[in-house]
Amino acid sequence: MPAQMTKSALSLAREALKIARQSLPLYGPRTAPKKFTNHQLFAVLAVREFYGLDYRGTVQLLLDWSDLRAVLGLTVVPTYSTLCKAETRLLKNRPLMDSWITSSPVPNAAG
C-alpha cells in the first residue's frame, strides 16, 4: 500500500523521525559532537526538501517555528553548515526524494 501524501510539515517531520529511528544510527561519526541526532538532522532535511529551501532558509524556518522545533526535539537550531555536512553524510550526495523512491525497472531506451 503506498504511503499517504501530506501537506503538513509537522506530520512529515514526525514521519521522517520515525523512519530515521528505524534505519539510522543515533549519532554520526564517533568524533563528531553529539549536539544533534542523525534522526533530527534527517527530519530537518526532509522538511527542507518539502519546502524546497536552501540551508540558510531552513535554519530561518526552524528559528521562526517553535512547533517544528518541538516536534523535532530541538533545543538549539543547527547551523547551515551542519545541515550541509549532514546531507552529504546521510544521503551520500543524493537528493532526499531519490532515497524515498523505490526502484522500478526502467524500459530499455534501445528498444
N, C-alpha and C positions, 0 to 999 in steps of 0.2 A: 504494500500500500504506500503510495507516495506521501511524502511529508506535506503538511499543510503550509501554505504560504501565509505570512503575517505582514501586517502593515505597522506593527508595534515594535519599536526599537527595544523596549523593555522586555517584551516576550522573546525577541531574538536574542538578547543578551542572556536571558535565563537559559534558553535552549543551547546557546553556544557554550556557556559554562558547563552545562550537563554533558555535552559531547566531549568537551576538553577533559573533564574529570574522568571520563571513561577511556580516553585514548592518549593522554599526555602525562608525563611525569609532573609532579607538583612544581618543581623548580628546574631551572636551566642548568648550565654548567656549574660544577661544584665551586668554582672560584667566583662566580657571579654573586652580586649582592642579593639577598633574599627579600627585597622590598616588595616585589610583585610576583604572584604565581604565574606559571605558564597558562593556567586556566583563565586568570583575569586578563592577561595580555591577549590570548586568543579571542576572548569575547569582545575586548575593545577593538581588535582588528576586524571582527565580524560586523560590529556597529559602524566602523569606518567604511567598510565596503557597502553596507546597507545605505549609507548616506552619500557615498561617493566623495568622501572628504580626503584631503591631504592630511599628513601627520599633524601639522600645526592646527588645522581646523578641528581635528579630532580632540586634541588637547583642550581647545577652547570649548568644544561641546561638553567635555567632561567637567571643566571648571564651572560652566553655566548650569549644568543639570544635576542637581543633588540626588534626584530619584535614581538616575542612571548609576551614579557613583555608589549609591546604597545597594542596588541590585548586584553590582559587580564586587561589592565588599571593599571598595577603595576608600582609604582614608587620606591618601595622597594621590595626586594625578601624575601619571608617568610623563616624562618629557617626550618631545617629538623624536629625539634620537633613540630613546628606549623603545618606542614603538617601531621605528625603522629597523633596529637591530633584532627585535623580536620577530618581525615579519620575515626577515632574512633567515633567521634560525628556525622558526617554527614552520614556515611554509616553503622553505628551500627555493626562494625566488619564484614561486608560482603564485599567481593571483589566488586570493582566498576562494573565490567562487569555483575555480577549477578543482579545488580539493574536495568540494561537496558534490560534484557531478560524477555520477557513476559512469564508468567506461562502457561504451557500447560499440559494437562493430561499425566501422566506417566503410561504406561501399568503396570498392576499388575504382579510382578515377579512370584507370586504363580500360576498364570495361569488363 
